[in-house]
């Protein structure tokens, strides 16, 4: 399966490249775990980085005015969200932003609410700021779709929780929350004066029939109590460059957020800014084709699991390139990632790392060439049927 212009079928050897994804496990293990993709970034990004490196001086950097302009234009074009220039704060990563938020939230709240199962750094961020983490588990309906529990949310807010981290699109369950879900949440945040951090790093990785809405858009009261985190990192596969954006319209909140970076958080580096500008300026055609490829991978993954490993249940993700697999039916000891690592030589994320609700689940990254995905699914199916590859 070859793309119209870009070859996402291309197998690129990442062994020996200092890749976390490919370097953690022995060479006989096929890694489909950490959320970076096995695709080349847009050629314009590669060219920009090479050209910038030729300058030969790699000193401290500042964001280009053009980068701020294109972020503002992008938010307006994609979502109709008009943002002032001062609202943009550059940070070296979304995980950094999550932790900076929790330190800021300590001024207002002793606890931070999260919706489990959820991305492990979101689970850890409250404790890092010496705050209590309050879990509001997502509800899984009869179709396997995870939904917000508004009764639980309101009960926790009534009980005094005054800050929350939202993950939308949600990692690992793949939900793209609708406006009908986000509006009630926004109303609750305003009603109970809740400080909100919305992790929207996967906002541009959305599949057919779904649409992303930045939650801060709903009204000015919510916008003034919300920190929205975005980045080109997942979108254009440049996570290693370390550039993310916090959108914080309220000056007092922005100053408080930034204060927690002083002396601790490094500025974005030269290549991070360069890669971000090139990606946002020239990467949209690549992104459009890549999402088509990802959606085909998703559909293939769902189909192959249903055909060859029916013991595993999967609800097609609406966004991201991550699949949340219910492996409670394969008869393992509750740790399917360990099972597949041992018996299939496939490296996946353990579900329990995403919270207690993840026991018996595992997360699979399908942001890879189809051949790689098929190899992993073959190994997994054989390990379930025979106990080993």
C-alpha positions in Angstrom: 0.0 0.0 0.0 1.8 3.1 -1.3 0.7 6.7 -0.7 0.1 9.1 -3.5 3.2 11.1 -2.9 4.8 10.0 0.4 5.9 6.4 0.9 4.6 5.4 4.4 5.3 1.8 3.5 9.0 2.4 3.6 10.8 0.4 6.2 13.5 2.5 7.9 16.0 0.7 10.1 15.9 2.5 13.5 18.2 0.0 15.3 21.4 1.7 16.5 19.9 5.2 16.1 19.6 5.9 19.9 15.8 5.5 19.5 14.0 4.9 22.8 11.3 3.0 21.0 13.7 0.6 19.3 16.6 0.6 21.8 14.9 -0.6 25.0 14.2 -4.1 23.9 16.5 -6.8 22.4 16.8 -6.8 18.6 14.4 -9.7 18.2 11.5 -7.7 19.7 9.2 -5.7 17.4 8.4 -2.5 19.3 4.9 -1.0 19.0 4.8 0.8 22.3 6.0 4.4 22.9 4.1 7.0 20.9 6.4 7.9 18.1 5.9 6.8 14.5 8.2 4.8 12.2 7.6 7.3 9.3 10.0 9.9 7.9 8.9 13.4 8.9 7.9 15.7 6.1 10.8 16.3 3.7 10.5 20.1 4.2 11.2 19.5 7.9 14.3 17.5 7.1 15.5 20.1 4.7 15.0 22.9 7.2 16.9 21.1 9.9 19.8 20.3 7.5 19.9 23.9 6.3 19.8 25.3 9.8 22.6 23.0 11.0 24.9 24.2 8.2 24.9 27.7 9.8 27.4 26.2 12.3 26.4 28.1 15.4 24.0 26.5 17.8 23.4 29.1 20.5 20.3 30.0 22.5 17.2 30.5 20.4 14.1 32.5 20.4 10.8 31.7 18.6 10.5 33.3 15.2 7.7 35.8 14.8 6.6 33.7 11.8 6.1 30.7 14.0 3.8 32.6 16.4 1.9 33.9 13.4 1.3 30.5 11.9 0.2 29.0 15.2 -2.4 31.8 15.5 -3.5 31.3 11.9 -3.7 27.5 12.3 -6.0 27.7 15.4 -8.2 30.1 13.6 -8.3 28.0 10.4 -8.8 24.7 12.0 -11.2 25.6 14.8 -12.2 29.2 14.4 -10.3 30.0 17.6 -8.9 33.5 17.6 -6.0 33.9 20.0 -3.9 36.9 21.0 -0.2 36.6 20.4 0.6 37.0 24.1 -1.4 33.8 24.9 1.4 31.7 23.3 4.0 30.2 25.6 6.6 27.9 24.2 7.7 24.9 26.3 10.0 22.0 25.6 7.3 19.4 25.8 3.7 18.7 26.7 4.7 16.5 29.7 6.7 19.5 31.0 3.5 21.6 30.5 1.4 19.1 32.5 3.8 19.3 35.4 4.0 23.1 35.2 0.2 23.2 35.3 0.1 21.1 38.5 2.6 23.3 40.2 0.4 26.3 39.2 -2.7 24.5 40.4 -1.3 24.1 43.8 -2.1 27.8 44.3 -5.8 26.9 44.1 -6.4 23.3 44.9 -5.0 20.4 46.9 -6.0 17.9 44.3 -6.1 17.4 40.5 -8.8 15.3 38.8 -7.9 13.0 35.9 -10.0 10.6 33.8 -8.6 7.1 33.9 -7.3 5.1 32.2 -5.0 7.8 30.9 -1.5 8.6 29.7 1.0 7.8 32.5 2.6 11.2 32.8 -0.9 12.6 33.5 -1.2 10.2 36.4 2.2 11.2 37.8 2.0 15.0 37.4 -0.2 15.8 40.5 2.1 13.8 42.8 5.1 15.5 41.4 3.6 18.8 42.6 2.7 17.2 46.0 -1.0 17.2 45.1 -3.6 14.5 45.6 -4.7 12.8 42.4 -8.4 12.2 42.1 -9.5 9.6 39.6 -12.8 9.9 37.7 -12.8 6.7 35.6 -14.3 6.8 32.1 -17.4 4.7 31.7 -17.3 2.0 29.0 -20.6 1.5 27.3 -22.0 -1.7 25.7 -20.2 -0.9 22.4 -16.9 -0.5 24.3 -16.8 3.3 23.8 -15.4 5.2 26.8 -17.5 8.2 28.0 -17.2 10.8 30.7 -18.9 10.2 34.0 -20.5 13.6 34.7 -22.0 12.5 38.0 -18.5 11.5 39.2 -17.0 14.7 37.9 -19.6 16.9 39.6 -19.3 15.0 42.9 -15.5 15.5 42.9 -15.9 19.2 42.2 -18.5 19.5 44.9 -16.0 17.8 47.2 -13.5 20.5 46.7 -11.3 19.5 43.7 -10.5 22.7 41.9 -8.2 21.6 39.1 -8.4 19.0 36.3 -6.4 17.6 33.4 -8.4 16.7 30.3 -6.8 14.4 27.6 -8.6 15.0 24.3 -8.1 13.2 22.0 -7.8 10.7 24.7 -4.7 8.6 25.2 -5.0 5.6 25.3 -8.7 4.9 24.5 -8.7 7.0 21.3 -11.8 9.0 22.0 -12.3 12.4 20.3 -14.8 13.9 22.6 -17.8 15.6 21.0 -19.1 19.1 21.6 -22.1 17.5 23.4 -19.6 16.0 25.9 -17.2 18.9 26.2 -20.0 21.5 26.7 -21.3 19.9 30.0 -17.7 19.6 31.2 -17.0 23.2 30.4 -20.1 24.3 32.3 -19.1 22.3 35.4 -15.6 23.8 35.3 -17.1 27.3 35.2 -19.7 26.5 37.9 -17.2 25.1 40.4 -14.3 27.5 39.5 -12.1 24.6 38.2 -8.7 25.3 36.7 -8.4 23.2 33.6 -5.4 21.8 31.6 -6.4 20.3 28.3 -3.8 18.1 26.7 -4.6 18.3 23.0 -1.4 17.0 21.6 -3.2 14.6 19.2 -5.7 17.2 18.1 -4.7 17.0 14.4 -4.7 13.2 14.2 -8.4 12.7 13.8 -10.2 10.0 11.7 -13.2 10.3 9.4 -16.5 11.2 11.0 -14.9 12.9 14.0 -13.9 16.5 14.7 -11.7 18.0 17.4 -12.9 21.0 19.4 -10.6 22.9 21.8 -12.5 23.0 25.0 -11.3 26.5 25.8 -13.5 27.8 23.0 -16.8 27.4 24.7 -16.9 30.7 26.6 -14.6 33.4 27.9 -15.0 32.3 31.5 -13.7 28.9 30.7 -10.9 30.2 28.4 -9.6 32.4 31.3 -9.2 29.3 33.5 -7.8 27.0 30.9 -4.3 26.0 29.7 -4.4 24.2 26.4 -1.3 22.2 25.4 -0.6 21.5 21.7 2.5 20.5 19.8 3.7 19.5 16.3 5.5 16.6 17.8 3.0 13.7 17.4 1.4 15.3 14.3 4.6 15.5 12.2 6.6 12.8 14.1 9.2 15.3 15.5 8.8 14.6 19.2 12.6 14.3 19.7 13.0 18.0 18.7 11.3 19.1 21.9 8.9 22.0 21.0 5.4 22.4 22.4 3.0 25.3 22.9 0.8 26.3 25.9 -2.1 28.5 25.0 -3.0 30.6 28.0 -5.2 33.6 27.3 -5.4 34.9 30.9 -2.3 36.9 31.9 -2.4 36.0 35.6 -2.7 32.3 34.8 0.0 32.7 32.1 2.4 34.4 34.6 1.8 31.8 37.2 2.4 29.0 34.7 5.6 30.5 33.5 6.8 31.2 37.0 7.1 27.5 37.6 9.6 27.2 34.8 12.2 29.6 36.1 15.5 28.0 36.7 14.1 24.5 36.1 12.7 24.2 32.6 15.0 24.8 29.6 14.0 27.0 26.7 13.0 25.3 23.5 16.1 24.6 21.5 17.1 25.9 18.1 16.1 22.8 16.2 12.8 22.5 18.0 11.8 26.0 16.7 13.1 25.3 13.3 11.3 22.0 12.9 8.0 23.4 14.3 8.0 26.3 11.8 8.8 24.0 8.9 6.2 21.4 9.9 3.4 24.0 10.4 4.4 25.9 7.2 4.8 23.1 4.8 3.7 19.8 6.3 -0.1 19.8 5.7 0.0 17.8 2.5 2.2 15.1 4.2 -0.2 15.2 7.2 -3.3 14.7 5.1 -1.8 11.6 3.4 -0.4 10.3 6.6 -3.8 10.4 8.3 -5.3 8.4 5.4 -2.6 5.8 5.9 -3.1 5.7 9.6 -6.9 5.3 9.2 -6.3 2.4 6.8 -3.9 0.9 9.3 -6.5 1.3 12.0 -9.2 -0.5 9.9 -6.7 -3.2 9.0 -5.8 -3.7 12.7 -9.4 -4.0 13.8 -10.2 -6.4 10.9 -7.1 -8.6 11.6 -7.7 -8.8 15.3 -11.4 -9.8 14.8 -10.3 -12.5 12.3 -7.2 -13.9 13.9 -7.3 -13.0 17.6 -11.0 -12.8 18.4 -10.1 -13.2 22.1 -9.0 -9.6 22.0 -11.7 -6.9 21.9 -11.0 -3.6 20.2 -13.0 -0.4 19.8 -11.8 1.5 16.7 -10.0 4.7 17.9 -11.5 7.9 16.6 -8.1 9.7 16.7 -4.4 9.2 17.6 -2.4 6.3 16.3 -2.9 4.2 19.5 -5.2 1.2 19.9 -6.5 0.2 23.3 -6.8 -3.6 23.4 -8.9 -5.5 25.8 -6.9 -8.7 26.3 -8.9 -10.1 29.3 -10.1 -12.9 27.1 -6.7 -14.4 26.2 -6.2 -16.2 29.5 -3.0 -14.5 30.6 -2.2 -13.5 34.2 -3.6 -10.0 33.8 -0.4 -8.6 32.1 -0.9 -9.0 28.4 2.1 -6.7 27.6 4.3 -9.2 29.4 2.6 -12.1 27.7 3.2 -10.7 24.2 6.7 -9.6 25.0 7.6 -13.1 26.2 5.6 -15.2 23.7 5.4 -13.1 20.6 8.5 -10.8 20.9 6.2 -7.8 20.4 6.7 -4.8 22.7 3.5 -3.1 23.8 2.5 -0.8 26.7 1.2 -2.5 29.8 -2.4 -1.4 30.5 -1.9 -1.1 34.3 0.5 1.8 33.6 -2.5 3.8 32.6 -4.3 3.3 35.9 -6.1 0.4 37.7 -8.8 0.4 35.0 -6.1 -0.7 32.5 -5.5 -4.1 34.0 -5.9 -6.7 31.3 -5.5 -4.2 28.6 -2.5 -3.2 26.4 -1.8 -0.2 24.1 -0.5 -0.8 20.6 1.0 1.9 18.3 -0.1 1.4 14.7 1.9 4.4 13.4 4.2 2.2 11.4 4.4 0.7 7.9 1.8 -2.0 7.1 4.4 -4.7 6.9 5.6 -4.0 10.4 2.0 -4.0 11.7 1.2 -7.3 9.9 4.4 -8.9 11.4 3.3 -7.9 14.9 -0.2 -9.1 14.4 1.0 -12.4 13.0 3.3 -12.9 16.0 0.5 -12.0 18.4 -2.0 -14.3 16.9 0.4 -17.2 16.8 1.3 -16.6 20.5 -2.3 -16.7 21.5 -3.1 -19.8 19.6 0.0 -21.8 20.4 1.4 -20.0 23.5 4.6 -19.0 21.6 5.9 -17.8 18.3 
